Amino acid sequence: MALHLKTKIIKGLLLSFSLTILISCAGPKAPLWYTELPSGANYYHGVGIIQKMPENAGQIRELAKNAALHDISSQIRVSIQSEMNSAVSESAAGIDEQVEYISQSRTQAVLTGVEQVEIFENETTYGIYMRLSKITYEKESENLYELGIAEVQEYLDLANKEGADPLQVLQYKLYALNKLSSIEDLISRYGKGEPISKTIPEIRSFLAEWFSQIQLSTPQNLASWVIPAGLRSPIAIQAAYEQDADMIILKHFPLRVTLNELSFSMQSNDSGRVSLESIHFDSVKTSGMIIIEPDISELAGGQGETVPFLKTVQLPKIQINLSVKGPLIEIRANEMALEKPMKHAYISPSLKTKLQQAVQAEFVDGFGQAEVDFVIIVNASSVEAGPASEYYGKTIYKCLS
């Protein structure tokens, strides 16, 4: 009897030991949020799980955190989309783009209230669970609305200041619209019945009219051609604004210049002029079109991404067609035959062929060609070699330089 009891105890201990080994080999048990996103109604929840790899070992926590914050941002985006109705439908930019712009601006401002709940990792993955209280989010949103409205009012006061420069008025209106657009759904929530709710369509109308009054002009209406190193001749552009039948020169007005995939910004001088002097090519192309228009991003003064509405505004622009080719090079020859100048100096075709192989350009024989870019002058002396002809003369060169 005693022996039988002792055997059972030993078997029990062995079984317990075996289970302990199995559990330890299986690793820690993953929490529920690791396999299923929490759904508590009082929070926005975010989970980020990243596979462990040698290349992300030093930043895996940051990657997981960003993934969790993206979860929360996506839920806020859905919340914003459900709140947006007539305010956005007035904009031709489309609700999806407008909501995306608003959610980016909003989440950047309110994600400071996000709390880290738990971290779990095993041999292959790293996970983090974060959440944002909807009560906290609501308080931050209301605070964001109040601060935004105060900022907008400051911009509008500056825009309405007597004697303000037309370009400054435009920029202040842009700043105001940029801020209003980022809290547009909050205005419909907290500002119903207040005058500020009418401000967005008013500013949009103002901007559409303002840009319709801009005139961009250039004296060069015909196509210009460029060489690989740059424009053959500068292109002058002037920016002006029509106000009460008067043309006001726009000083330091930013313009966006686009040619194929090349794009850069330029600014008019104190005379309202921009001289487009050089456009460089990575490779020679057969044709191209320069498009010159107001630089909205620069006008918005680094206030963030351009509001979607402005993409629907008809901006004034200039289009200049370009024919892209190499320079025109004239080859002239000064030849002396028996110390007497030749009337018709001879250029060997092989010389032109050699040059064309080395330089991407068009070569012409010179008899006073007009509108060439470069001239190559060949000085040569020759000696008598057989009967002379008036056209070719003595054609054995002693010297080329």
Secondary structure, DSSP 8 states (H G I E B T S, - for coil): -HHHHHHHHHHHHHHHHHHHHHHHHH-S---GGGTS----TTEEEEEEEEE--GGGTTTHHHHHHHHHHHHHHHHHHHHHHHH-SHHHHT-TT-HHHHHHHHHHHHHHHHGGG-EEEEEEE-SSEEEEEEEEEHHHHHHHHHHHHHHHHHHHHHHHHHHTSTT--HHHHHHHHHHHHHHHHHTHHHHHHH-TTSGGGGHHHHHHHHHHHHHHTEEEE-S--S-EEEETTEESS-EEEEEEEEETTEEEE-TT-EEEEEETTEEEEEE--TTSEEEE-----SS--SEEEEEEEE-HHHHTTT-SS--GGGGGS----EEEEEEE---EEEEEEEEEETTEE-SS----HHHHHHHHHHS-SEEEE-SS-SS-SEEEEEEEEEE--SS--TTT-S-EEEEE-
